[in-house]
Amino acid sequence: MILISPLRRRLPSKGTVSSREAIMKKYILFLLMFSLTSMSYAQEYDFLDDGLVRIPMTAFEGPIKLTAPAFLYDGTAIKSKNLSDYMFKPELKISFFGVKEGTWKLKAIVFEKEEDQVKIEQKRRQYNRRNSEDPLLNKPSPEIETVDLSGEALKLSDFQGKLVILNFWFIGCKPCIMEMPELNELVEEYKGEDIVFLAVALDNASSIKEFLTKEKFDYRIIPEGRSIANDYDVYAYPTHLIIDTEGKVIFSQTGYSSNLKKTLKKQIKDLLK
């Protein structure tokens, strides 16, 4: 209003407004509307820091690192260990807020209500593993033919006669990283057994190698595995599968669990019998 009112007082009578003044008026109105829109985004949630705006999904390249503070739409803070519980609720959608400093900086994650019923049903089907309704259970596992992190050729069917413990993860997945120490213990405990531990990562080889300078993960890692994840209908992370000696998927679990090691050990023990 402060910007517009002086212009109004200087405007000529109706029908004599110059094209230049008309353009200026439209320009000022545009700036005012843009400013108000930006303010509404920044103040969209009063529990977020001032100045944060929505980050468009197109701004992200590759997997998104979920390391920022997370909230439910009502302001309830979400602990990092519980992130996957909210990610698997079909009635919620995840939105990102941050600031642009050359590139976008993620500062907050908000789980909002999903209003689109079609999307809710789609997500409900995608999260079937969370509900123990995996479409691959008791069916032959899709073939994997690729190279591992060291560049060595790898073909899943070559492991027939062995158990395959299959993990899907990516570097920005905090729950994936949280469970790695227990998975490493599992690898150590079953050394010498006919068991293959494979980890399909979404990230490229160079990023994974850099990650492994700081974190330890003893699975045999497959980089750039998004197409493999698609073949296995994996839409959420971490996801764990067990493939039996005949090449069938006989167990699946999605999401972080403090009982993961115990659960996997029980399955392995029963299968080794």
C-alpha positions, 0 to 999 in steps of 0.5 A: 500500500505504501508503494501504490498510494503515491502513484494513485494521487498522481494518476491523471483522470480516467481515460488519460492514463499514459501507457508508461504509468499503466505499466508502472502500476502493473509492475508495482502490483506484481511486486507487491503480490510477489512479496505477499506470496513469499511472506505467506510461504515463509509464515506457512507454519509458525513452528518453522524458522522465519524466511524458510520457503518451500523447495520445489522437488525439481531442485533436488538431484538424486536421493534427498538426505533427510537430515533436517529437523522433521515435523508433522503438520501440527508442529509435532517434532519427529525424531529421526528414528521415527521418520520411516513411520511417517513416510509409510503413512499413505495419508501423509505427504512429505514437503521440504523447506529451506533457503536458497544460497546459490543452491537450495539448503534443506532446513526443515521437513514437514509431513502434510496431509495428502488430500489426493485420494488417488495418490493415497491409494497408490501409496497404499499399494506401494507400501505393501511391504510395510503391511506384509503384502509383498507381491514378490513373496514366494515367487522367483526373484528378478535377476540382477546382472550388474557390477559391484562397487569394485567393478566386479561382475555380479549375477544373482542367479550365480548364487543359487544354492546360497541364501541371499540377504538383500538390502536396499538403501541410499546415503541420505537415508538416515535409518539406513545408516542407523542399522548398518552396525547391526548388519555388519555384526550379522555379516561377521556372525555368518562368515563361512556360511553359504550366505551372500550379503548384497546391498543395492544403493541408489548412489553412484560409485564415487559417492559411496566410496567417499561415504565409506571413508566415514561409515563402515558397511560390510555388505557387497555393495551394488552402486546406481541400483535404482533400476534394480529397486524398480524391478523389486518394487522397492519404493521406500528405504531401507528395505530388506529381502531374503532369497532362499537357495532356490531363488525365491523371495521368502521374506521382506521388511521395509523401514527401520526396526530396532529388532532387525538383526534379531528378525533376520537371524531368526529367518536365517536360522530357520532356513539353514536348518 
